[in-house]
């Protein structure tokens, strides 16, 4: 049975034993203080680690900033190099496109009956052009079934394996007696087509002014032939085609 108010010391001795009596609470306070110090040390360690990380981040940022500053100083040179590379790429693409077109022939008004490729092979055999040099035969555009059959004819593109065979075909086809209303032209870009159009307009103008001279447009050149002479290239004055172009635009707008 637990009794309260009973001590192993008398009340007269209690003041002398005060320090001993409160020693457990002091020990508890000391343990709490030790724990607080340990926690403070851990927090200080975390703060130091955070400061180190921040210092590392600041150092990296400064290094990156220095690099970016160097790049910024070199930006004009980089822009020039980029522009030069872009121009080289565009020139290469344009050169490749010109070479591809230099292997092509556009055959106009070839009726769409049966297999077009077979008809083209027959023409090549007539012209003594090896069909082994024909890489591909295709019709350009979509066929409009609402048009009459005689007007519903798409151009045929013949792709040869090399430009020389293309040139041989064009020359032989020009002399071909069995064209049946068809004609062949080189595969031209839009700019070249427009120049060809201006050259033909200039040819027609010269024909009306000089009826004794024959004129033709061949491979982007204006040719002329006087009686009892051979074909000659006609030099076009600077700005002459531009003048023709302006005249044609004025006629269209009026």
Backbone as CSV, one residue per row, in Angstrom:
resi,resn,N_x,N_y,N_z,CA_x,CA_y,CA_z,C_x,C_y,C_z
1,UNK,0.842,-1.185,0.000,0.000,0.000,0.000,0.873,1.229,0.000
2,UNK,0.649,2.090,-0.980,1.467,3.286,-1.139,1.013,4.373,-0.200
3,UNK,1.973,4.924,0.468,1.672,6.000,1.404,2.234,7.303,0.864
4,UNK,1.482,8.352,1.067,1.939,9.656,0.625,2.324,10.493,1.822
5,UNK,3.277,11.477,1.568,3.717,12.389,2.630,4.733,11.774,3.555
6,UNK,5.283,10.582,3.244,6.283,9.933,4.081,7.625,10.043,3.396
7,UNK,8.678,10.549,4.044,10.014,10.738,3.476,11.040,10.009,4.325
8,UNK,12.172,9.737,3.734,13.266,9.097,4.489,14.091,10.098,5.269
9,UNK,13.735,11.395,5.125,14.441,12.440,5.858,13.407,13.237,6.635
10,UNK,13.923,13.949,7.610,13.021,14.770,8.413,12.877,16.135,7.807
11,UNK,11.925,16.839,8.279,11.658,18.172,7.703,12.751,19.153,8.020
12,UNK,13.495,18.929,9.152,14.586,19.840,9.485,15.757,19.686,8.521
13,UNK,15.903,18.490,7.974,17.034,18.241,7.049,16.707,18.575,5.587
14,UNK,15.485,18.861,5.327,15.073,19.078,3.924,15.828,20.219,3.245
15,UNK,16.032,21.386,3.912,16.774,22.456,3.228,18.168,22.045,2.858
16,UNK,18.824,21.209,3.704,20.192,20.800,3.427,20.255,19.803,2.268
17,UNK,19.194,19.107,2.066,19.175,18.084,0.993,18.508,18.582,-0.299
18,UNK,18.287,19.877,-0.405,17.535,20.413,-1.566,18.237,20.103,-2.887
19,UNK,19.583,20.297,-2.876,20.306,20.060,-4.149,20.220,18.614,-4.577
20,UNK,20.290,17.724,-3.552,20.197,16.310,-3.903,18.797,15.919,-4.312
21,UNK,17.844,16.576,-3.691,16.460,16.231,-4.002,16.077,16.643,-5.423
22,UNK,16.621,17.739,-5.942,16.274,18.238,-7.296,17.271,17.808,-8.389
23,UNK,18.183,16.915,-8.051,19.165,16.434,-9.028,18.525,15.721,-10.216
24,UNK,17.503,14.881,-10.037,16.876,14.231,-11.218,16.311,15.229,-12.213
25,UNK,15.676,16.294,-11.709,15.121,17.286,-12.648,16.222,18.032,-13.360
26,UNK,17.357,18.228,-12.666,18.502,18.876,-13.302,19.081,17.991,-14.390
27,UNK,19.136,16.695,-14.100,19.633,15.735,-15.104,18.740,15.735,-16.327
28,UNK,17.444,15.811,-16.058,16.495,15.842,-17.187,16.700,17.100,-18.024
29,UNK,16.913,18.215,-17.374,17.147,19.478,-18.091,18.431,19.395,-18.902
30,UNK,19.483,18.763,-18.310,20.760,18.621,-19.017,20.602,17.748,-20.259
31,UNK,19.845,16.672,-20.134,19.587,15.799,-21.294,18.846,16.561,-22.387
32,UNK,17.885,17.370,-21.989,17.124,18.158,-22.965,18.024,19.160,-23.661
33,UNK,18.941,19.778,-22.842,19.861,20.748,-23.430,20.810,20.077,-24.416
34,UNK,21.296,18.884,-24.016,22.187,18.128,-24.920,21.488,17.793,-26.227
35,UNK,20.228,17.396,-26.108,19.444,17.084,-27.315,19.285,18.318,-28.202
36,UNK,19.022,19.473,-27.549,18.862,20.714,-28.323,20.154,21.090,-29.046
37,UNK,21.287,20.888,-28.311,22.581,21.203,-28.946,22.835,20.299,-30.144
38,UNK,22.488,19.000,-29.963,22.677,18.040,-31.059,21.823,18.435,-32.273
39,UNK,20.596,18.846,-31.995,19.713,19.255,-33.091,20.226,20.530,-33.761
40,UNK,20.747,21.458,-32.936,21.298,22.692,-33.514,22.500,22.390,-34.398
41,UNK,23.347,21.442,-33.941,24.499,21.059,-34.763,24.042,20.448,-36.094
42,UNK,22.999,19.622,-36.039,22.471,19.018,-37.278,21.928,20.087,-38.212
43,UNK,21.211,21.058,-37.603,20.678,22.149,-38.432,21.806,22.971,-39.032
44,UNK,22.852,23.221,-38.215,23.999,23.971,-38.739,24.678,23.217,-39.874
45,UNK,24.776,21.886,-39.723,25.381,21.079,-40.777,24.553,21.171,-42.059
46,UNK,23.226,21.099,-41.940,22.351,21.234,-43.107,22.492,22.610,-43.749
47,UNK,22.610,23.640,-42.889,22.770,25.005,-43.422,24.077,25.115,-44.191
48,UNK,25.174,24.510,-43.612,26.458,24.554,-44.317,26.381,23.831,-45.657
49,UNK,25.700,22.673,-45.665,25.549,21.930,-46.920,24.750,22.728,-47.939
50,UNK,23.689,23.381,-47.467,22.895,24.225,-48.369,23.718,25.377,-48.919
51,UNK,24.560,25.954,-48.030,25.409,27.057,-48.477,26.421,26.594,-49.524
52,UNK,26.961,25.377,-49.319,27.905,24.828,-50.295,27.228,24.596,-51.646
53,UNK,26.007,24.036,-51.596,25.260,23.819,-52.841,24.979,25.142,-53.541
54,UNK,24.609,26.141,-52.738,24.326,27.456,-53.306,25.583,28.044,-53.937
55,UNK,26.721,27.828,-53.265,27.993,28.336,-53.793,28.336,27.646,-55.109
56,UNK,28.128,26.318,-55.152,28.382,25.581,-56.390,27.476,26.074,-57.516
57,UNK,26.196,26.276,-57.179,25.253,26.768,-58.187,25.653,28.143,-58.683
58,UNK,26.086,28.990,-57.743,26.519,30.341,-58.130,27.734,30.282,-59.040
59,UNK,28.665,29.375,-58.733,29.871,29.226,-59.557,29.506,28.763,-60.968
60,UNK,28.606,27.757,-61.052,28.171,27.271,-62.368,27.452,28.369,-63.136
61,UNK,26.612,29.118,-62.416,25.887,30.212,-63.074,26.858,31.241,-63.648
62,UNK,27.897,31.558,-62.841,28.881,32.525,-63.330,29.619,31.998,-64.552
63,UNK,29.957,30.690,-64.523,30.625,30.088,-65.681,29.724,30.126,-66.913
64,UNK,28.436,29.777,-66.705,27.485,29.820,-67.831,27.291,31.243,-68.324
65,UNK,27.224,32.178,-67.387,27.056,33.580,-67.775,28.247,34.053,-68.586
66,UNK,29.453,33.611,-68.171,30.647,33.987,-68.935,30.612,33.378,-70.334
67,UNK,30.144,32.111,-70.393,30.024,31.465,-71.715,29.020,32.188,-72.589
68,UNK,27.854,32.517,-72.005,26.826,33.233,-72.764,27.320,34.592,-73.214
69,UNK,28.105,35.239,-72.366,28.659,36.540,-72.747,29.573,36.388,-73.948
70,UNK,30.383,35.282,-73.928,31.256,35.030,-75.071,30.470,34.748,-76.336
71,UNK,29.378,33.967,-76.190,28.519,33.676,-77.348,27.885,34.950,-77.878
72,UNK,27.433,35.796,-76.944,26.816,37.063,-77.369,27.791,37.912,-78.153
73,UNK,29.070,37.880,-77.727,30.081,38.652,-78.451,30.304,38.095,-79.848
74,UNK,30.100,36.762,-80.004,30.336,36.119,-81.300,29.084,36.041,-82.168
75,UNK,27.952,36.582,-81.708,26.695,36.462,-82.440,26.766,36.995,-83.865
76,UNK,27.367,38.157,-84.114,27.440,38.624,-85.517,28.141,37.626,-86.428
77,UNK,29.247,37.042,-85.934,29.969,36.047,-86.731,29.122,34.802,-86.939
78,UNK,28.408,34.356,-85.866,27.548,33.179,-85.991,26.427,33.424,-86.998
79,UNK,25.864,34.635,-86.978,24.799,34.951,-87.942,25.341,34.895,-89.368
80,UNK,26.530,35.426,-89.569,27.131,35.393,-90.913,27.372,33.955,-91.372
81,UNK,27.893,33.121,-90.445,28.153,31.722,-90.798,26.858,30.989,-91.112
82,UNK,25.813,31.248,-90.294,24.513,30.602,-90.527,23.929,31.018,-91.867
83,UNK,24.006,32.311,-92.171,23.484,32.803,-93.448,24.255,32.185,-94.617
84,UNK,25.564,32.038,-94.459,26.392,31.439,-95.520,26.013,29.977,-95.740
85,UNK,25.815,29.235,-94.622,25.436,27.820,-94.738,24.058,27.692,-95.372
86,UNK,23.117,28.552,-94.968,21.770,28.515,-95.549,21.818,28.773,-97.050
87,UNK,22.647,29.717,-97.457,22.759,30.027,-98.894,23.365,28.852,-99.651
88,UNK,24.370,28.201,-99.052,24.974,27.039,-99.696,23.958,25.912,-99.852
89,UNK,23.119,25.722,-98.832,22.085,24.688,-98.914,21.076,25.012,-100.009
90,UNK,20.656,26.280,-100.075,19.705,26.686,-101.110,20.319,26.520,-102.498
91,UNK,21.593,26.890,-102.637,22.267,26.740,-103.930,22.370,25.271,-104.329
92,UNK,22.661,24.419,-103.336,22.767,22.975,-103.622,21.419,22.404,-104.048
93,UNK,20.349,22.804,-103.330,19.011,22.340,-103.690,18.631,22.805,-105.083
94,UNK,18.938,24.072,-105.397,18.615,24.600,-106.724,19.419,23.880,-107.806
95,UNK,20.685,23.580,-107.503,21.527,22.874,-108.472,20.995,21.461,-108.719
96,UNK,20.597,20.779,-107.645,20.029,19.432,-107.799,18.736,19.460,-108.605
97,UNK,17.907,20.495,-108.337,16.644,20.614,-109.076,16.915,20.866,-110.560
98,UNK,17.918,21.709,-110.850,18.262,21.970,-112.266,18.742,20.704,-112.955
99,UNK,19.554,19.907,-112.234,20.043,18.676,-112.857,18.893,17.708,-113.118
100,UNK,17.977,17.586,-112.160,16.831,16.693,-112.358,16.011,17.131,-113.564
101,UNK,15.783,18.436,-113.697,15.012,18.919,-114.852,15.788,18.738,-116.156
102,UNK,17.121,18.770,-116.073,17.921,18.618,-117.292,17.819,17.208,-117.861
103,UNK,17.270,16.265,-117.080,17.076,14.889,-117.558,15.650,14.650,-118.053
104,UNK,14.795,15.679,-117.970,13.377,15.496,-118.287,12.991,16.120,-119.622
105,UNK,11.991,15.514,-120.237,11.341,16.054,-121.431,9.839,16.080,-121.156
106,UNK,9.194,17.175,-121.553,7.734,17.264,-121.438,7.152,17.072,-122.832
107,UNK,6.367,15.999,-122.969,5.738,15.682,-124.251,4.269,16.122,-124.185
108,UNK,3.895,17.054,-125.074,2.563,17.660,-125.036,1.630,17.022,-126.069
109,UNK,0.329,16.986,-125.692,-0.751,16.548,-126.583,-0.658,15.078,-126.991
110,UNK,-0.002,14.274,-126.168,0.044,12.830,-126.424,-1.236,12.212,-125.862
111,UNK,-2.047,11.606,-126.730,-3.345,11.086,-126.316,-3.200,10.045,-125.209
112,UNK,-4.196,10.060,-124.330,-4.180,9.138,-123.190,-4.984,7.884,-123.530
113,UNK,-4.401,7.064,-124.346,-5.019,5.784,-124.722,-4.023,4.674,-124.455
114,UNK,-4.459,3.677,-123.695,-3.553,2.582,-123.366,-2.498,3.036,-122.372
115,UNK,-1.404,2.323,-122.315,-0.312,2.648,-121.406,0.600,3.690,-122.032
116,UNK,0.729,4.811,-121.347,1.548,5.906,-121.869,2.996,5.474,-122.049
117,UNK,3.504,4.690,-121.110,4.905,4.266,-121.185,5.166,3.473,-122.471
118,UNK,4.234,2.615,-122.852,4.413,1.822,-124.075,4.506,2.715,-125.297
119,UNK,3.662,3.768,-125.345,3.704,4.709,-126.469,5.049,5.428,-126.500
120,UNK,5.545,5.823,-125.335,6.840,6.515,-125.260,7.958,5.584,-125.700
121,UNK,7.901,4.318,-125.303,8.932,3.371,-125.735,8.915,3.188,-127.251
122,UNK,7.738,3.155,-127.845,7.634,3.035,-129.299,8.271,4.246,-129.987
123,UNK,8.013,5.437,-129.429,8.609,6.645,-130.009,10.131,6.591,-129.894
124,UNK,10.632,6.160,-128.728,12.084,6.050,-128.545,12.697,5.069,-129.545
125,UNK,12.006,3.958,-129.783,12.511,2.996,-130.768,12.553,3.608,-132.165
126,UNK,11.522,4.397,-132.512,11.511,5.066,-133.812,12.673,6.048,-133.940
127,UNK,13.008,6.695,-132.825,14.082,7.703,-132.848,15.448,7.103,-132.573
128,UNK,15.484,5.778,-132.408,16.730,5.056,-132.113,17.358,5.532,-130.805
129,UNK,16.463,5.789,-129.821,16.888,6.118,-128.460,16.644,4.887,-127.592
130,UNK,17.679,4.398,-126.929,17.543,3.183,-126.132,16.550,3.389,-124.983
131,UNK,15.596,2.473,-124.885,14.625,2.564,-123.777,15.269,2.258,-122.426
132,UNK,16.485,1.703,-122.442,17.198,1.477,-121.183,17.528,2.807,-120.505
133,UNK,17.564,3.874,-121.288,17.866,5.198,-120.741,16.621,5.953,-120.279
134,UNK,15.466,5.302,-120.374,14.231,5.917,-119.874,14.022,5.453,-118.434
135,UNK,14.125,6.387,-117.498,14.001,6.030,-116.081,12.547,5.979,-115.621
136,UNK,11.719,6.908,-116.128,10.339,6.975,-115.656,9.488,7.756,-116.649
137,UNK,8.214,7.365,-116.740,7.239,8.066,-117.585,6.012,8.355,-116.719
138,UNK,5.631,9.624,-116.612,4.487,9.988,-115.775,3.634,11.046,-116.473
139,UNK,2.349,11.059,-116.132,1.441,12.120,-116.574,1.403,13.205,-115.493
140,UNK,1.375,14.455,-115.913,1.380,15.567,-114.973,-0.042,16.046,-114.700
141,UNK,-0.356,16.254,-113.425,-1.666,16.783,-113.059,-2.734,15.703,-113.004
142,UNK,-3.951,16.166,-112.719,-5.113,15.268,-112.657,-5.961,15.404,-113.910
143,UNK,-6.556,14.308,-114.297,-7.381,14.305,-115.494,-8.780,14.817,-115.179
144,UNK,-9.255,15.771,-115.968,-10.594,16.344,-115.794,-11.559,15.595,-116.708
145,UNK,-12.365,14.734,-116.123,-13.257,13.893,-116.914,-14.441,14.671,-117.474
146,UNK,-14.632,15.929,-117.049,-15.726,16.740,-117.571,-15.397,17.340,-118.931
147,UNK,-14.113,17.341,-119.300,-13.701,17.910,-120.586,-13.845,16.873,-121.695
148,UNK,-14.001,17.344,-122.946,-14.018,16.401,-124.078,-12.712,15.629,-124.166
149,UNK,-12.755,14.482,-124.791,-11.589,13.607,-124.825,-10.395,14.257,-125.504
150,UNK,-10.643,15.033,-126.566,-9.538,15.643,-127.291,-8.888,16.788,-126.500
151,UNK,-9.613,17.318,-125.509,-9.049,18.400,-124.701,-8.597,17.914,-123.319
152,UNK,-8.876,16.660,-123.028,-8.527,16.095,-121.729,-7.219,15.310,-121.838
153,UNK,-6.155,16.015,-122.186,-4.852,15.380,-122.385,-3.825,16.058,-121.481
154,UNK,-3.279,15.296,-120.561,-2.270,15.841,-119.656,-0.883,15.710,-120.266
155,UNK,0.025,16.650,-119.959,1.403,16.520,-120.453,2.066,15.265,-119.888
156,UNK,2.981,14.728,-120.650,3.729,13.541,-120.232,5.168,13.936,-119.915
157,UNK,5.613,13.556,-118.735,7.016,13.826,-118.379,7.825,12.550,-118.543
158,UNK,8.856,12.645,-119.385,9.764,11.518,-119.614,11.078,11.839,-118.906
159,UNK,11.459,10.996,-117.959,12.711,11.197,-117.227,13.758,10.227,-117.760
160,UNK,14.847,10.796,-118.295,15.945,9.977,-118.813,17.020,9.824,-117.732
161,UNK,17.929,8.902,-117.948,18.961,8.631,-116.942,20.065,9.677,-116.944
162,UNK,20.157,10.498,-118.007,21.216,11.503,-118.065,20.793,12.630,-119.009
163,UNK,21.387,13.816,-118.867,21.006,14.957,-119.708,21.311,14.756,-121.194
164,UNK,22.375,14.014,-121.507,22.741,13.844,-122.906,21.658,13.090,-123.685
165,UNK,21.107,12.033,-123.086,20.031,11.301,-123.748,18.812,12.193,-123.912
166,UNK,18.551,13.034,-122.918,17.443,13.993,-123.039,17.655,14.901,-124.249
167,UNK,18.865,15.421,-124.404,19.163,16.303,-125.536,19.042,15.565,-126.870
168,UNK,19.516,14.318,-126.889,19.403,13.515,-128.120,17.936,13.303,-128.491
169,UNK,17.095,13.050,-127.480,15.667,12.843,-127.742,15.036,14.119,-128.298
170,UNK,15.333,15.263,-127.684,14.751,16.524,-128.151,15.153,16.822,-129.586
171,UNK,16.419,16.612,-129.911,16.893,16.874,-131.270,16.232,15.924,-132.275
172,UNK,16.170,14.637,-131.905,15.568,13.656,-132.812,14.073,13.894,-132.955
173,UNK,13.417,14.283,-131.870,11.964,14.495,-131.934,11.612,15.721,-132.768
174,UNK,12.511,16.703,-132.772,12.282,17.890,-133.597,12.219,17.513,-135.083
175,UNK,12.994,16.498,-135.472,13.024,16.037,-136.865,12.064,14.873,-137.118
176,UNK,11.336,14.456,-136.089,10.452,13.294,-136.184,9.258,13.609,-137.087
177,UNK,8.960,12.703,-138.008,7.879,12.944,-138.974,6.524,12.451,-138.493
178,UNK,6.507,11.678,-137.411,5.264,11.055,-136.964,4.811,11.630,-135.616
179,UNK,4.856,12.942,-135.509,4.508,13.577,-134.231,3.010,13.499,-133.935
180,UNK,2.179,13.503,-134.957,0.717,13.447,-134.803,0.190,14.578,-133.905
181,UNK,0.704,15.767,-134.146,0.225,16.938,-133.401,0.876,17.147,-132.051
182,UNK,1.802,16.281,-131.690,2.475,16.430,-130.391,3.741,17.274,-130.561
183,UNK,4.265,17.743,-129.457,5.559,18.444,-129.481,6.238,18.267,-128.132
184,UNK,7.558,18.371,-128.135,8.352,18.123,-126.933,9.106,19.392,-126.530
185,UNK,9.189,19.601,-125.222,9.911,20.752,-124.682,10.754,20.302,-123.489
186,UNK,11.779,21.076,-123.138,12.523,20.767,-121.914,11.639,20.987,-120.689
187,UNK,12.034,20.420,-119.573,11.335,20.620,-118.301,11.903,21.879,-117.654
188,UNK,11.130,22.953,-117.660,11.614,24.252,-117.201,11.016,24.619,-115.847
189,UNK,11.783,25.397,-115.081,11.252,25.960,-113.840,10.289,27.090,-114.185
190,UNK,9.579,27.616,-113.202,8.631,28.702,-113.456,9.341,29.926,-114.006
191,UNK,10.523,30.217,-113.467,11.286,31.362,-113.963,11.711,31.131,-115.411
192,UNK,12.151,29.903,-115.700,12.578,29.591,-117.069,11.387,29.596,-118.025
193,UNK,10.235,29.120,-117.561,9.028,29.152,-118.396,8.652,30.594,-118.751
194,UNK,8.770,31.476,-117.753,8.437,32.883,-118.007,9.424,33.494,-119.000
195,UNK,10.697,33.170,-118.871,11.696,33.669,-119.822,11.423,33.128,-121.225
196,UNK,11.051,31.844,-121.276,10.729,31.232,-122.571,9.535,31.942,-123.224
197,UNK,8.574,32.285,-122.390,7.397,32.997,-122.886,7.788,34.366,-123.459
198,UNK,8.666,35.061,-122.753,9.129,36.371,-123.228,9.959,36.227,-124.514
199,UNK,10.764,35.169,-124.585,11.554,34.946,-125.796,10.658,34.678,-127.004
200,UNK,9.594,33.894,-126.802,8.677,33.626,-127.918,7.940,34.899,-128.331
201,UNK,7.608,35.735,-127.340,6.957,37.011,-127.664,7.897,37.898,-128.470
202,UNK,9.167,37.915,-128.078,10.154,38.695,-128.829,10.358,38.108,-130.220
203,UNK,10.363,36.780,-130.313,10.480,36.121,-131.621,9.335,36.532,-132.543
204,UNK,8.106,36.523,-132.020,6.952,36.904,-132.842,7.044,38.356,-133.299
205,UNK,7.546,39.204,-132.412,7.703,40.608,-132.771,8.730,40.779,-133.883
206,UNK,9.849,40.059,-133.757,10.894,40.144,-134.791,10.414,39.548,-136.113
207,UNK,9.603,38.502,-136.040,9.051,37.908,-137.263,8.209,38.908,-138.034
208,UNK,7.407,39.678,-137.295,6.544,40.669,-137.963,7.350,41.821,-138.550
209,UNK,8.512,42.074,-137.996,9.341,43.182,-138.485,10.308,42.745,-139.582
210,UNK,10.735,41.471,-139.566,11.692,40.967,-140.565,11.176,39.639,-141.128
211,UNK,10.328,39.723,-142.128,9.669,38.528,-142.656,10.626,37.619,-143.424
212,UNK,11.767,38.134,-143.851,12.714,37.313,-144.603,13.589,36.453,-143.690
213,UNK,13.570,36.734,-142.395,14.418,36.008,-141.444,13.553,35.030,-140.646
214,UNK,14.084,33.823,-140.465,13.400,32.830,-139.637,13.917,32.931,-138.209
215,UNK,12.996,32.778,-137.257,13.372,32.869,-135.844,12.870,31.641,-135.096
216,UNK,13.661,31.202,-134.118,13.278,30.085,-133.256,13.825,30.319,-131.848
217,UNK,13.139,29.705,-130.893,13.633,29.697,-129.512,14.107,28.286,-129.201
218,UNK,15.388,28.153,-128.874,15.959,26.840,-128.577,16.749,26.894,-127.281
219,UNK,16.389,26.032,-126.342,17.144,25.891,-125.091,17.423,27.224,-124.403
220,UNK,16.392,28.073,-124.374,16.536,29.354,-123.694,17.270,30.406,-124.497
221,UNK,17.469,30.141,-125.762,18.172,31.099,-126.629,17.289,31.467,-127.816
222,UNK,17.450,32.693,-128.293,16.746,33.146,-129.485,17.671,32.969,-130.679
223,UNK,17.201,32.183,-131.658,18.007,31.872,-132.843,17.406,32.551,-134.067
224,UNK,18.276,32.925,-135.011,17.828,33.539,-136.264,18.557,32.930,-137.453
225,UNK,17.835,32.884,-138.599,18.441,32.313,-139.811,18.004,33.126,-141.027
226,UNK,18.965,33.761,-141.636,18.701,34.503,-142.872,18.775,33.538,-144.058
227,UNK,18.203,33.935,-145.215,18.260,33.055,-146.398,19.702,32.691,-146.755
228,UNK,19.905,31.425,-147.109,21.217,30.908,-147.514,22.271,31.065,-146.408
229,UNK,21.856,30.904,-145.147,22.816,30.994,-144.032,22.434,29.973,-142.969
230,UNK,23.239,29.841,-141.965,22.987,28.886,-140.883,22.354,29.614,-139.686
231,UNK,21.829,28.819,-138.765,21.215,29.399,-137.574,22.271,30.075,-136.709
232,UNK,21.937,31.254,-136.241,22.840,32.020,-135.389,22.108,32.454,-134.109
233,UNK,22.871,32.540,-133.016,22.292,33.051,-131.763,22.150,34.571,-131.859
234,UNK,20.962,35.049,-131.533,20.708,36.494,-131.564,20.951,37.053,-130.161
235,UNK,21.883,37.987,-130.084,22.186,38.605,-128.797,21.022,39.508,-128.385
236,UNK,20.573,39.335,-127.164,19.462,40.127,-126.648,20.020,41.294,-125.836
237,UNK,19.595,42.481,-126.169,20.086,43.654,-125.469,19.606,43.647,-124.014
238,UNK,20.416,44.255,-123.163,20.070,44.325,-121.751,18.772,45.112,-121.547
239,UNK,17.857,44.528,-120.836,16.586,45.186,-120.563,15.531,44.965,-121.632
240,UNK,15.889,44.257,-122.712,14.928,44.052,-123.803,13.778,43.142,-123.367
241,UNK,14.106,42.052,-122.660,13.055,41.153,-122.186,12.197,41.827,-121.107
242,UNK,12.818,42.659,-120.293,12.054,43.396,-119.273,11.058,44.331,-119.930
243,UNK,11.492,44.956,-121.020,10.601,45.853,-121.763,9.429,45.077,-122.353
244,UNK,9.725,43.901,-122.920,8.670,43.045,-123.476,7.687,42.640,-122.377
245,UNK,8.227,42.288,-121.208,7.395,41.865,-120.077,6.445,42.987,-119.661
246,UNK,6.950,44.218,-119.593,6.113,45.359,-119.215,5.022,45.611,-120.263
247,UNK,5.383,45.463,-121.536,4.396,45.667,-122.607,3.271,44.633,-122.509
248,UNK,3.651,43.393,-122.256,2.641,42.332,-122.145,1.734,42.560,-120.935
249,UNK,2.312,42.983,-119.820,1.503,43.267,-118.629,0.541,44.418,-118.881
250,UNK,1.011,45.434,-119.618,0.140,46.569,-119.928,-1.026,46.137,-120.780
251,UNK,-0.772,45.224,-121.723,-1.860,44.725,-122.588,-2.872,43.930,-121.782
252,UNK,-2.358,43.124,-120.837,-3.276,42.298,-120.035,-4.135,43.170,-119.119
253,UNK,-3.536,44.220,-118.597,-4.273,45.083,-117.669,-5.267,46.009,-118.341
254,UNK,-5.041,46.265,-119.632,-5.925,47.216,-120.359,-7.211,46.535,-120.836
